[in-house]
Amino acid sequence: MSDYNQKLQNLMQQVGISSFKALSRAAGVSERQILRLRQGKLEQMRLDVLLKLSQVLQIPLSELVASFLVLSPEYQVSSVPAGQNHHSSVPSPQEIADLKQEYERSQLQLQQQRERLLQEFQQSSLQLLESLLLQWPTAAVKAQENPELTAVKILPLVQKPLEKLLQAWGVQAIAPVGAELPYNPQLHQLLEGSAQPGEIVKVRYTGYLQGDKLLYRAKVSPIL
């Protein structure tokens, strides 16, 4: 096993990969697959896994196979009749070409799927913001033409679409602006001064949670 470890580490060093775990992440294969390669059990590994490793290690697949394949005595070159493969697990050039083509096709399909999901996400978001997109430019021009136009009349154009969008995404405000509540450093950020957990503070800028995930802490000030 030490020989295969050293071979693999030499290949990793050439491409700047420092550990087997890093190789696993870079290639998108499990550490168990890496262990099989280190143990010389290449014949137990799938061709797509070997292809990913060869791409990350920047060596031809055939070279990777030749370096790590263990041949039993009956399959040594001297005992194999001419015209036969040395080992049934060694992929032929055509198999390698077919596998590369299939891998490239799957990568293209994944990219197309990502683009389609992104478009669907953008379209659903735009639908929620429809009233804002249609009415806000007109409202902005009216406000410039009439400086006395109160903000109260324009506020619903922004507030309602934003509330719909946040609700659709499962985003909730930590506390409304102006609320007075016990200071929690996990959820609140002090704008000034100091406060101990549990002391009453006032919310100056609201923060947001998405489910159990904290997006932004609410900005608060101590009550003097």
Backbone hydrogen bonds in HBPLUS format (Angstrom, degrees):
<---DONOR---> <-ACCEPTOR-->    atom                        ^
c    i                          cat <-CA-CA->   ^        H-A-AA   ^      H-
h    n   atom  resd res      DA  || num        DHA   H-A  angle D-A-AA Bond
n    s   type  num  typ     dist DA aas  dist angle  dist       angle   num
A0005-ASN N   A0001-MET O   2.87 MM   4  6.14 156.8  1.93 154.3 162.0     1
A0006-GLN N   A0002-SER O   2.93 MM   4  6.11 160.0  1.97 147.0 151.5     2
A0007-LYS N   A0003-ASP O   2.97 MM   4  6.24 156.6  2.02 145.7 152.4     3
A0008-LEU N   A0004-TYR O   2.92 MM   4  6.07 167.7  1.93 151.2 154.3     4
A0009-GLN N   A0005-ASN O   2.82 MM   4  6.02 160.2  1.86 151.4 157.7     5
A0010-ASN N   A0006-GLN O   2.91 MM   4  6.05 151.7  1.99 145.4 152.6     6
A0011-LEU N   A0007-LYS O   3.11 MM   4  6.43 156.8  2.16 147.5 153.3     7
A0012-MET N   A0008-LEU O   2.87 MM   4  6.13 157.5  1.92 150.8 157.7     8
A0013-GLN N   A0009-GLN O   2.85 MM   4  5.98 154.8  1.91 145.6 152.2     9
A0014-GLN N   A0010-ASN O   3.23 MM   4  6.45 147.1  2.35 140.9 148.3    10
A0015-VAL N   A0012-MET O   3.09 MM   3  5.43 141.7  2.24 104.4 114.9    11
A0017-ILE N   A0012-MET O   2.91 MM   5  4.94 172.7  1.92 140.9 139.1    12
A0016-GLY N   A0013-GLN O   3.23 MM   3  4.96 163.2  2.26  98.7 103.5    13
A0023-LEU N   A0019-SER O   3.00 MM   4  6.34 149.3  2.09 143.9 152.8    14
A0024-SER N   A0020-PHE O   2.93 MM   4  6.17 151.8  2.01 143.3 150.7    15
A0025-ARG N   A0021-LYS O   3.02 MM   4  6.36 157.3  2.08 148.9 153.9    16
A0026-ALA N   A0022-ALA O   2.90 MM   4  6.06 163.5  1.93 148.8 153.8    17
A0027-ALA N   A0023-LEU O   2.97 MM   4  6.03 158.2  2.02 149.7 154.5    18
A0028-GLY N   A0024-SER O   2.94 MM   4  5.81 128.8  2.21 135.8 148.8    19
A0029-VAL N   A0024-SER O   3.15 MM   5  5.22 147.5  2.26 143.6 149.7    20
A0033-GLN N   A0030-SER O   3.13 MM   3  5.38 127.3  2.42 100.0 111.9    21
A0034-ILE N   A0030-SER O   3.33 MM   4  6.77 150.1  2.42 139.8 147.8    22
A0035-LEU N   A0031-GLU O   2.91 MM   4  6.17 150.9  1.99 144.1 151.9    23
A0036-ARG N   A0032-ARG O   3.03 MM   4  6.36 149.2  2.13 144.0 151.6    24
A0037-LEU N   A0033-GLN O   3.20 MM   4  6.53 153.7  2.28 144.2 150.3    25
A0038-ARG N   A0034-ILE O   2.99 MM   4  6.32 153.1  2.07 147.1 155.0    26
A0039-GLN N   A0035-LEU O   2.90 MM   4  6.13 134.1  2.12 143.6 156.3    27
A0039-GLN N   A0036-ARG O   3.19 MM   3  5.02 129.5  2.46  90.1 103.5    28
A0041-LYS N   A0036-ARG O   2.81 MM   5  4.98 163.2  1.84 160.7 155.0    29
A0040-GLY N   A0037-LEU O   3.18 MM   3  5.18 162.0  2.21 102.9 108.0    30
A0044-GLN N   A0041-LYS O   3.00 MM   3  5.65 161.6  2.03 118.2 124.2    31
A0045-MET N   A0042-LEU O   3.00 MM   3  5.31 166.0  2.02 116.8 119.9    32
A0050-LEU N   A0046-ARG O   3.14 MM   4  6.51 161.0  2.18 150.7 155.7    33
A0051-LEU N   A0047-LEU O   2.87 MM   4  6.08 151.4  1.95 149.1 157.3    34
A0052-LYS N   A0048-ASP O   3.08 MM   4  6.29 157.0  2.13 141.8 146.9    35
A0053-LEU N   A0049-VAL O   3.04 MM   4  6.33 159.2  2.09 150.3 156.0    36
A0054-SER N   A0050-LEU O   2.88 MM   4  6.07 156.2  1.93 147.5 154.3    37
A0055-GLN N   A0051-LEU O   3.01 MM   4  6.22 151.1  2.10 147.0 154.3    38
A0056-VAL N   A0052-LYS O   3.07 MM   4  6.34 160.1  2.11 148.5 153.3    39
A0057-LEU N   A0053-LEU O   2.87 MM   4  5.98 161.7  1.90 152.0 157.6    40
A0058-GLN N   A0054-SER O   2.85 MM   4  5.71 109.9  2.35 128.3 143.9    41
A0059-ILE N   A0054-SER O   3.04 MM   5  5.28 158.9  2.08 146.2 152.4    42
A0063-GLU N   A0060-PRO O   3.09 MM   3  5.26 124.9  2.41  99.5 113.1    43
A0064-LEU N   A0060-PRO O   3.09 MM   4  6.48 154.3  2.16 150.8 158.1    44
A0065-VAL N   A0061-LEU O   2.93 MM   4  6.21 164.0  1.96 156.7 160.4    45
A0066-ALA N   A0062-SER O   2.98 MM   4  6.12 160.5  2.01 142.1 147.6    46
A0067-SER N   A0063-GLU O   2.99 MM   4  6.10 144.1  2.12 141.8 150.8    47
A0068-PHE N   A0064-LEU O   3.17 MM   4  6.34 145.6  2.30 148.2 155.7    48
A0069-LEU N   A0065-VAL O   2.93 MM   4  5.55 133.4  2.15 154.0 159.2    49
A0075-TYR N   A0072-SER O   2.80 MM   3  5.48 159.3  1.84 125.2 132.4    50
A0076-GLN N   A0073-PRO O   3.15 MM   3  5.32 171.4  2.16 114.1 114.8    51
A0079-SER N   A0076-GLN O   3.05 MM   3  5.59 145.5  2.17 114.2 123.5    52
A0080-VAL N   A0077-VAL O   3.35 MM   3  5.41 166.2  2.37 105.9 110.0    53
A0084-GLN N   A0081-PRO O   3.27 MM   3  5.98 155.6  2.33 140.9 140.2    54
A0090-VAL N   A0087-HIS O   3.07 MM   3  5.57 160.2  2.11 116.5 122.4    55
A0095-GLU N   A0092-SER O   3.03 MM   3  5.09 115.3  2.46  98.9 114.6    56
A0096-ILE N   A0092-SER O   2.97 MM   4  6.28 158.2  2.01 157.5 163.8    57
A0097-ALA N   A0093-PRO O   2.92 MM   4  6.15 158.0  1.97 145.8 152.0    58
A0098-ASP N   A0094-GLN O   2.83 MM   4  6.05 158.8  1.87 149.3 155.3    59
A0099-LEU N   A0095-GLU O   2.88 MM   4  6.03 156.7  1.93 145.9 152.5    60
A0100-LYS N   A0096-ILE O   2.93 MM   4  6.15 158.5  1.97 149.5 155.0    61
A0101-GLN N   A0097-ALA O   2.99 MM   4  6.19 158.2  2.04 145.9 152.0    62
A0102-GLU N   A0098-ASP O   2.91 MM   4  6.15 156.2  1.97 147.9 154.4    63
A0103-TYR N   A0099-LEU O   2.84 MM   4  6.03 156.0  1.90 148.4 155.4    64
A0104-GLU N   A0100-LYS O   2.89 MM   4  6.11 161.6  1.92 151.2 155.7    65
A0105-ARG N   A0101-GLN O   2.94 MM   4  6.13 151.2  2.03 142.7 151.1    66
A0106-SER N   A0102-GLU O   2.93 MM   4  6.18 154.7  1.99 146.6 153.0    67
A0107-GLN N   A0103-TYR O   2.95 MM   4  6.21 153.0  2.03 147.8 155.4    68
A0108-LEU N   A0104-GLU O   3.00 MM   4  6.22 153.4  2.07 144.2 151.0    69
A0109-GLN N   A0105-ARG O   2.98 MM   4  6.25 155.3  2.04 146.1 152.8    70
A0110-LEU N   A0106-SER O   2.95 MM   4  6.18 153.7  2.02 145.3 152.2    71
A0111-GLN N   A0107-GLN O   3.00 MM   4  6.24 156.9  2.06 146.3 152.3    72
A0112-GLN N   A0108-LEU O   2.95 MM   4  6.18 159.4  1.99 150.4 155.9    73
A0113-GLN N   A0109-GLN O   2.90 MM   4  6.09 149.3  1.99 143.1 152.0    74
A0114-ARG N   A0110-LEU O   2.91 MM   4  6.19 155.8  1.97 149.0 155.1    75
A0115-GLU N   A0111-GLN O   3.03 MM   4  6.29 161.7  2.06 149.2 153.8    76
A0116-ARG N   A0112-GLN O   2.95 MM   4  6.15 153.5  2.03 144.0 151.4    77
A0117-LEU N   A0113-GLN O   2.91 MM   4  6.14 160.7  1.95 152.0 156.9    78
A0118-LEU N   A0114-ARG O   2.91 MM   4  6.11 155.0  1.97 148.4 155.7    79
A0119-GLN N   A0115-GLU O   2.98 MM   4  6.19 156.8  2.04 145.0 151.0    80
A0120-GLU N   A0116-ARG O   2.96 MM   4  6.21 157.8  2.01 147.6 153.6    81
A0121-PHE N   A0117-LEU O   2.89 MM   4  6.09 154.6  1.96 145.9 153.0    82
A0122-GLN N   A0118-LEU O   2.89 MM   4  6.13 162.3  1.92 150.9 155.7    83
A0123-GLN N   A0119-GLN O   2.89 MM   4  6.07 160.2  1.93 149.8 155.3    84
A0124-SER N   A0120-GLU O   2.97 MM   4  6.13 162.9  2.00 148.4 152.7    85
A0125-SER N   A0121-PHE O   3.02 MM   4  6.18 155.0  2.08 147.0 154.1    86
A0126-LEU N   A0122-GLN O   2.89 MM   4  6.10 156.2  1.95 148.2 155.0    87
A0127-GLN N   A0123-GLN O   2.97 MM   4  6.20 147.6  2.08 145.3 153.7    88
A0128-LEU N   A0124-SER O   3.26 MM   4  6.52 150.8  2.35 139.6 146.1    89
A0129-LEU N   A0125-SER O   3.07 MM   4  6.35 139.0  2.24 140.7 152.4    90
A0130-GLU N   A0127-GLN O   3.32 MM   3  4.98 163.7  2.35 100.5 102.4    91
A0132-LEU N   A0129-LEU O   3.07 MM   3  5.32 117.4  2.48 103.3 118.8    92
A0133-LEU N   A0129-LEU O   2.91 MM   4  6.15 163.8  1.93 162.6 167.8    93
A0134-LEU N   A0130-GLU O   2.98 MM   4  6.18 155.2  2.05 155.2 161.6    94
A0135-GLN N   A0131-SER O   2.97 MM   4  5.87 158.2  2.02 143.4 149.4    95
A0136-TRP N   A0132-LEU O   2.91 MM   4  5.26 155.1  1.97 138.1 144.8    96
A0139-ALA N   A0135-GLN O   2.99 MM   4  6.21 161.9  2.02 156.7 162.6    97
A0140-ALA N   A0136-TRP O   2.85 MM   4  6.05 154.6  1.92 158.4 165.1    98
A0141-VAL N   A0137-PRO O   3.13 MM   4  6.39 155.7  2.19 144.7 150.2    99
A0142-LYS N   A0138-THR O   2.98 MM   4  6.25 161.2  2.01 152.0 157.4   100
A0143-ALA N   A0139-ALA O   2.95 MM   4  6.15 152.3  2.03 144.8 152.2   101
A0144-GLN N   A0140-ALA O   3.10 MM   4  6.37 148.3  2.21 142.0 150.0   102
A0145-GLU N   A0141-VAL O   2.95 MM   4  6.23 151.0  2.04 148.4 156.9   103
A0146-ASN N   A0142-LYS O   2.87 MM   4  5.99 141.2  2.02 144.6 155.1   104
A0149-LEU N   A0146-ASN O   2.96 MM   3  5.63 168.3  1.98 125.8 128.8   105
A0153-LYS N   A0150-THR O   3.29 MM   3  5.89 144.2  2.43 110.4 117.2   106
A0154-ILE N   A0151-ALA O   3.07 MM   3  5.18 129.9  2.33  99.6 112.9   107
A0155-LEU N   A0151-ALA O   2.85 MM   4  5.90 148.6  1.95 157.9 166.8   108
A0157-LEU N   A0154-ILE O   3.01 MM   3  5.67 139.7  2.18 120.7 131.1   109
A0158-VAL N   A0155-LEU O   3.02 MM   3  5.55 141.5  2.18 115.8 125.3   110
A0159-GLN N   A0155-LEU O   2.90 MM   4  5.99 176.5  1.90 162.5 163.7   111
A0160-LYS N   A0156-PRO O   3.21 MM   4  5.62 162.4  2.24 131.6 136.4   112
A0162-LEU N   A0158-VAL O   3.22 MM   4  6.22 157.4  2.28 148.2 155.0   113
A0163-GLU N   A0159-GLN O   2.92 MM   4  6.10 156.1  1.98 151.8 158.5   114
A0164-LYS N   A0160-LYS O   3.04 MM   4  6.28 156.7  2.09 151.1 157.0   115
A0165-LEU N   A0161-PRO O   2.98 MM   4  6.20 157.7  2.03 147.1 153.0   116
A0166-LEU N   A0162-LEU O   2.95 MM   4  6.17 167.5  1.97 154.9 157.6   117
A0167-GLN N   A0163-GLU O   2.95 MM   4  6.03 156.1  2.01 144.6 151.6   118
A0168-ALA N   A0164-LYS O   2.92 MM   4  6.12 154.7  1.99 146.5 153.3   119
A0169-TRP N   A0165-LEU O   3.07 MM   4  6.33 142.6  2.22 144.0 153.9   120
A0171-VAL N   A0166-LEU O   2.77 MM   5  4.90 165.1  1.80 155.5 152.2   121
A0170-GLY N   A0167-GLN O   3.16 MM   3  5.05 157.9  2.21  99.5 106.1   122
A0172-GLN N   A0209-LEU O   2.74 MM  37  5.27 164.6  1.77 159.6 164.8   123
A0209-LEU N   A0172-GLN O   2.80 MM  37  5.27 159.6  1.85 155.7 162.7   124
A0174-ILE N   A0207-GLY O   2.84 MM  33  5.26 160.3  1.88 128.3 131.7   125
A0179-ALA N   A0176-PRO O   3.15 MM   3  5.70 161.8  2.18 134.8 136.2   126
A0178-GLY N   A0203-VAL O   2.81 MM  25  5.08 164.5  1.84 137.4 142.8   127
A0203-VAL N   A0179-ALA O   2.88 MM  24  5.40 161.5  1.91 156.6 162.7   128
A0181-LEU N   A0201-VAL O   2.97 MM  20  5.65 152.0  2.05 155.5 162.5   129
A0201-VAL N   A0181-LEU O   2.89 MM  20  5.65 165.5  1.91 152.7 153.8   130
A0183-TYR N   A0199-GLU O   2.65 MM  16  5.35 148.8  1.74 142.1 151.3   131
A0198-GLY N   A0183-TYR O   2.92 MM  15  4.96 158.1  1.97 132.2 139.2   132
A0187-LEU N   A0184-ASN O   2.88 MM   3  5.53 145.7  2.00 121.4 130.4   133
A0188-HIS N   A0184-ASN O   2.74 MM   4  5.60 145.6  1.85 158.5 166.6   134
A0218-ALA N   A0187-LEU O   2.89 MM  31  6.31 145.6  2.00 167.9 158.7   135
A0189-GLN N   A0218-ALA O   2.68 MM  29  5.96 153.1  1.75 157.5 159.8   136
A0220-VAL N   A0189-GLN O   2.82 MM  31  5.92 160.1  1.86 145.7 151.3   137
A0191-LEU N   A0220-VAL O   2.83 MM  29  5.86 159.2  1.87 172.4 170.0   138
A0199-GLU N   A0196-GLN O   2.95 MM   3  5.64 167.1  1.97 145.0 148.5   139
A0202-LYS N   A0221-SER O   2.86 MM  19  5.37 166.9  1.88 157.8 160.7   140
A0221-SER N   A0202-LYS O   2.94 MM  19  5.37 149.1  2.04 143.7 153.2   141
A0204-ARG N   A0219-LYS O   2.77 MM  15  5.62 164.0  1.79 154.0 159.1   142
A0205-TYR N   A0219-LYS O   3.15 MM  14  4.98 163.2  2.18 136.9 139.3   143
A0219-LYS N   A0205-TYR O   2.82 MM  14  4.98 146.7  1.93 144.6 153.4   144
A0208-TYR N   A0216-TYR O   2.87 MM   8  5.19 137.3  2.06 127.9 140.8   145
A0215-LEU N   A0208-TYR O   2.95 MM   7  5.43 156.5  2.01 144.0 148.8   146
A0216-TYR N   A0208-TYR O   3.24 MM   8  5.19 163.1  2.27 135.1 138.6   147
A0210-GLN N   A0213-LYS O   2.81 MM   3  5.16 167.8  1.83 156.9 160.8   148
A0213-LYS N   A0210-GLN O   3.07 MM   3  5.16 158.1  2.12 125.2 123.4   149
